[in-house]
């Protein structure tokens, strides 16, 4: 018979949220076991942000998150916000800088953040097991303490609090799986449908013809869907469209829905063309629009619609069509790049079943869910890591 090791808290998943919860709970004197099925903790931290980890944003609001229960994230974000995490880094001497739009990155390697979290777990006397696969979870429904017992490849473990911090489906190459959703289902928690998010779009053959030859070309654009819009760069790829604005809007897109794109968001193109007709009547449309976009993009976009002529040769109806072509381009993605390249997973464990203060299941005492496994998805720009820090910290206070 396997020897049963007992703890106060078992946390499954040694990613950002799991590490945060582990040393927070350990710092309270709780005896914590942190289980990771991979060979090392924090793999997603290390590879994120090009190896520099966009660990938070200077401005984090509930509006930066998507959930079927939009109020759920408010409590945790207010109790542990970006400046709390920044203070932790500064105290440890981890240097960082702002790149754009409040996005904070490590000046050095993202491994500095991972090393800090791992060291804080060590100081809090957290026991960490890697390459540990959970085969079965049982709950003592009728015992006085209702402990959770885990059968794993490394033995049997028991605790009164069980925290699921196993993440979503994104980045399967570093071990992402549906484990957290399986646990939720086991304990009769509802799941919101999952979908790859912060991900590039693919387009079908008819749309590919429109963007043929533009792979590698980028542009500043305003991208819209479902009443939400983002103004950042886009990138044409050999399969479709990517870039920050595309990744942002992918959080809101559902299959079959239309995306609208404005390639010249700073001007009214119809008015501008009419001004050119007065000021530069002999200049061609490609020359003039090429001065606003890359020459390659301007030429391709004009070739799709009309003949390139001196700007004074276009009549009012043509001008309206040209303006709409550049400023209201509409397409329906055929799909996304999928979980393989998605930065996060949208959807997950329905948060209405949890306490927004403690992250404990209301109907299953001692069971907690934190981080990406929940139906809380942040924008691009450090918001998802901040959710991991905030949810992990708050749960760590109560487990």
Buried (B, 14 or more C-beta within 10 A) or exposed (E): EEEEBBBBBBBBBBBBBBBBBBBBBBBBEBBBBBBBBBEEBBBBBBBBBEEBBBBBBBEBEBEBBBBBBEEBBEBBBEEBBBEBBBEBBEEBEBEBEEBEBBBBBBEBEBBBBBBBBBEBBEEBEBBBBBEBEBEEBEBEEEEEEBBBBBBBEBEBBBBBBBBBBBBBBBBEEEBBEBBBBEBBEBBEBEBBEBBBBBBBBBBEEEBBEEBEEBEEBBBBBBBBBEEEBBBBEBBBBEBBBBBBBBBBBBBBBEEEEEBBBBBBEEBEBBEBBBEBBEEBEEBBBBBBBBEBBEEBBBBBBBEEEEEBEBBEEBEEEBBBBBBBBBBEBEBBBBBBBBBBBBBBBBBBBBBBBBBBEBBBBEEBEBBBBBBBBBBBBBBBBBBBBBBBBBBBBBBBBBB
